[in-house]
């Protein structure tokens, strides 16, 4: 089994997600590495990075813990966050201490337990991105090291909310399950509240590293 010390290293800290959609002006691995360095200078304790090229670019400029993932559109499944063991293992071998996997209760191309075992065999921990308490319980039963609220609102059967899923966080805390808070944490106050709610650490992306999204928030506000 891989060392779990990185989870303690991140306890109570901020992890910044540095990602850019294919149509974003920031969609360049060098730019992602600069966003990662800026986040590190601002006090991020870790980084969540999507895609092999971006992971390589970021790993080359920082020793902060990396949570790696891929986003792969497939015709045979709705699961798109690191859907296969091959992708997950490659992320681990590129230097990601933690690999994020979609652990939602949807048809998947490969069994979750086998994927988790493969990641552990490659020396990395597994963050299971879930949308409900039941999915979190199943992910831990399959061997996940920690779960994240990332997918709440992104499955048809989970809560569709404009803000963080505080109820899911309370459920996870009540069940005694270690969890990471991620998803629609758009202010420092939200991030702090998530830690108070029991999150091991918090992951923030759009509110820090997506200026197009942040600009849209302001532009829409002043037009109303």
C-alpha positions in Angstrom: 0.0 0.0 0.0 1.2 3.5 -0.7 2.0 5.9 2.1 -1.0 7.8 3.4 1.1 10.6 4.9 0.2 13.0 2.1 -3.4 13.1 3.4 -2.1 14.3 6.8 0.1 16.8 5.0 -3.0 18.3 3.3 -5.2 18.2 6.4 -6.9 21.6 6.9 -5.2 23.0 3.8 -6.2 24.4 0.4 -5.7 22.4 -2.8 -6.1 24.4 -6.0 -7.5 22.8 -9.1 -5.6 24.2 -12.2 -7.6 23.2 -15.3 -8.7 24.8 -18.5 -11.4 23.6 -20.9 -10.4 22.8 -24.5 -12.0 26.1 -25.7 -10.3 28.3 -23.0 -7.5 30.8 -23.9 -5.6 29.2 -21.0 -5.6 25.8 -22.7 -1.9 25.3 -22.8 0.3 23.1 -20.5 2.8 25.9 -19.9 0.0 28.3 -18.8 -1.3 25.6 -16.5 2.1 25.3 -14.9 2.2 29.1 -14.4 -1.3 28.9 -12.7 0.0 26.1 -10.5 3.1 28.2 -9.5 0.9 31.2 -8.8 -1.3 29.0 -6.6 1.7 27.7 -4.8 3.0 31.2 -4.2 -0.4 32.1 -2.7 -0.3 29.3 -0.2 -1.8 26.2 -1.9 -0.7 23.0 -0.2 -1.5 20.8 -3.2 -2.8 20.9 -6.8 -5.4 19.1 -8.7 -4.3 18.7 -12.4 -6.1 17.2 -15.4 -4.3 15.4 -18.2 -0.9 13.8 -18.7 0.7 16.8 -20.4 -0.4 19.2 -17.7 0.7 16.8 -14.9 4.1 16.6 -16.5 4.4 20.3 -16.9 3.3 21.0 -13.3 5.4 18.2 -11.8 8.5 19.8 -13.5 8.0 23.1 -11.6 6.8 22.1 -8.2 7.1 19.4 -5.5 3.6 20.0 -4.1 1.4 17.0 -3.8 -0.6 16.4 -7.1 -4.1 15.0 -7.4 -4.1 13.8 -11.0 -7.1 12.9 -13.2 -8.1 12.6 -16.8 -11.3 13.6 -18.5 -12.2 11.2 -21.3 -15.4 11.3 -23.2 -16.6 7.8 -24.2 -19.6 6.5 -26.0 -20.1 3.6 -23.7 -20.3 5.4 -20.3 -21.1 8.7 -18.6 -18.1 8.2 -16.4 -15.4 10.6 -17.7 -13.1 11.3 -14.8 -10.2 8.8 -15.1 -12.4 6.0 -16.5 -9.8 3.4 -16.9 -7.0 1.8 -14.9 -4.5 2.5 -17.7 -5.1 6.2 -17.4 -5.0 6.1 -13.6 -1.8 4.1 -13.4 -0.1 6.5 -15.9 -1.0 9.4 -13.7 0.6 7.7 -10.7 3.7 7.0 -12.7 4.0 10.6 -13.8 4.3 11.6 -10.2 0.8 12.1 -8.8 0.6 11.2 -5.2 -3.2 10.9 -5.4 -5.3 9.8 -8.4 -8.9 11.0 -8.7 -11.4 8.5 -10.0 -15.1 8.9 -10.8 -16.8 6.6 -8.2 -20.4 7.4 -9.0 -23.0 4.7 -9.2 -23.2 4.7 -13.0 -22.3 2.0 -15.6 -18.5 2.1 -15.9 -16.0 0.6 -18.3 -14.0 -1.1 -15.6 -14.8 -2.2 -12.0 -13.9 0.4 -9.4 -12.2 -2.1 -7.1 -9.8 -3.2 -9.8 -8.9 0.3 -10.7 -8.2 1.2 -7.1 -6.0 -1.8 -6.7 -4.0 -0.9 -9.8 -3.4 2.7 -8.6 -2.3 1.4 -5.2 0.0 -1.0 -7.0 1.5 2.0 -8.8 2.3 3.6 -5.5 -0.5 6.3 -5.4 -3.6 6.9 -3.2 -7.1 7.1 -4.6 -9.5 10.0 -4.3 -13.0 8.7 -5.2 -15.2 11.5 -6.6 -18.7 10.8 -5.4 -22.1 12.5 -5.5 -24.0 10.7 -2.6 -23.3 9.1 0.7 -24.1 5.7 -0.7 -21.4 6.1 -3.3 -18.9 7.2 -0.7 -19.6 4.1 1.4 -19.2 1.9 -1.7 -16.0 3.6 -2.6 -14.4 2.9 0.8 -15.6 -0.7 0.6 -13.8 -0.9 -2.8 -10.6 0.4 -1.2 -10.6 4.2 -1.8 -8.4 6.2 0.6 -10.6 9.3 0.7 -13.7 10.6 -1.1 -14.5 14.0 -2.5 -17.9 15.7 -3.0 -16.8 16.7 -6.5 -19.6 15.0 -8.4 -22.6 16.3 -6.3 -24.9 17.9 -8.8 -23.2 16.2 -11.8 -25.3 13.0 -11.6 -29.0 13.1 -12.3 -29.8 11.5 -8.9 -27.7 13.8 -6.7 -28.8 17.2 -5.3 -28.8 20.0 -7.9 -27.7 23.0 -6.0 -26.2 26.4 -6.9 -23.8 26.2 -4.1 -21.8 23.6 -2.1 -23.6 20.4 -1.0 -23.5 21.1 2.8 -25.9 18.3 3.4 -23.7 15.7 1.8 -20.8 17.0 3.9 -22.8 16.6 7.1 -23.8 13.1 6.0 -20.2 12.1 5.4 -19.1 13.5 8.7 -22.0 11.8 10.5 -21.0 8.5 9.0 -17.4 9.0 10.1 -16.0 8.9 6.5 -13.0 11.0 5.6 -13.9 13.4 2.9 -12.6 16.3 0.8 -14.9 19.2 0.0 -14.9 20.2 -3.7 -17.5 21.8 -5.9 -18.9 25.3 -6.0 -16.8 26.6 -3.1 -16.6 30.1 -4.5 -15.5 32.2 -1.6 -12.9 32.0 1.2 -15.8 31.8 3.6 -17.2 28.7 1.8 -13.7 27.0 2.0 -13.4 27.8 5.7 -17.0 26.5 6.4 -16.2 23.3 4.6 -13.3 22.6 7.0 -15.5 23.4 9.9 -18.0 20.9 8.5 -15.4 18.2 8.8 -13.6 18.2 5.4 -10.1 16.8 5.6 -9.1 19.6 3.1 -10.8 21.6 0.4 -10.3 21.8 -3.4 -11.1 25.1 -5.1 -10.8 25.6 -8.9 -13.0 28.0 -10.8 -13.0 30.8 -8.2 -9.2 30.9 -8.4 -7.9 29.7 -11.7 -10.7 30.4 -14.3 -10.8 34.1 -15.0 -13.4 33.6 -17.7 -15.8 32.1 -15.2 -15.1 34.8 -12.6 -15.5 37.5 -15.2 -18.9 36.1 -16.1 -20.0 36.2 -12.5 -19.2 39.9 -12.3 -20.5 40.7 -15.8 -23.9 39.1 -15.1 -24.1 40.7 -11.7 -23.7 44.3 -13.0 -26.2 43.7 -15.8 -29.0 42.7 -13.4 
